[in-house]
Amino acid sequence: MIHVLVTGMTTNRGGVESLVFNYVSRLAATIHFDFWCNNDRCAFEQELTDLGCRVFHGAAYGKNYLRAHHDTETFFRERAKDYDALWSNKSMLVNID
């Protein structure tokens, strides 16, 4: 099975988050999705975990940039090898890393 890590989900159940959730809910039987969220919660988090996805959390860039960068770097150092693909929905310059 292919393992995909999704980044860039916010706490809002907005357009991007709804699109991602719709894809994941339809493909979860054939592709395993996990999520890296720079927030204390993620849109559709309960629904995603019900589908078998894991949701990992790190500090928010807007609240503590250095901690968020450290959390993200640590996560990828430890877990990048677990994934075949990265689906990134980040579009702000602060997320350049």
N, C-alpha and C positions, 0 to 999 in steps of 0.2 A: 504494500500500500504506500502511496506517496504521502509524505508529511509536509505540510505547508504551515509556515508561521506568518500570521497576519499582524501588522503593526499599524498604528495610526487611528485606532478606534477611540472615540471620545466617550463622554458620559451621556451625550445626546442621542436620542433615537431619531437622528436626522436622515438626510438623503444618502450619504455615503454609508453610514452604519446600517441602514435598512437594506441597501443594495448588497453589502457584504453578507449580512445575515441571510438574505434570500438565496444567494449563491451557496453559502455554506450549508444551509438547511436542505438544499436540493442535492448537494454533492457529498454530504457527510458519509454516505454509505460506501463511497469509492475512494474518497480522499480524506485523510485525517488533517483537521485544522486545529491549531493552537493559536493563542493570542498573547501578544505582549502589549500591555497598556501602561502608559505613563500617567496613571491616575489610581485612586484607591478603588475605583469600580469602572466597569466597562458597559457600554450600551448592550442590551440583550444578554448580559452575562449569565443569568440563570438559564435562559433558553439555550445558550451555547454549551454550557456544562451539561445540560440535559441531553444534548446531542453527542456528548462524549468529548467535547473540546476541553482543553485545559486553558485557563486564563491566568497569566502571570502579571504581577503588578510591580511598578517601580515608581519612584517619586515623579511628580509633575514638573516639567521644564519651567513652567511659568511661576512655580512656587519656590523651587530650589534647583537652579540649573546645574550646579556642581554635583549635587546628590543624584539628580536625574541622569546626568551623563555617566556617573559612576555605576549606577544601577543598570543602565542599558549596556554599558561596556562589560560589566560582570556577567550579565545574563547571556550575552552573545559569546563571550569567552567560554562559558561553561556549557552552553546548549546549542550553539550553531551547528555542530556536527549532527544533531538530531533531525535536521530538516533538509528536505530536498529543494525547497523553494521558499522565497520570501515575497510576501504580498504586502507592499508598503503603501499606505494611504496618506503619508505625510506630505504636506505641501508648503510648510512654512520654513523660512531660512533657519530658525532656531533648531530645527530638527535635521540639520545638515549631516550630523554624525551618523 
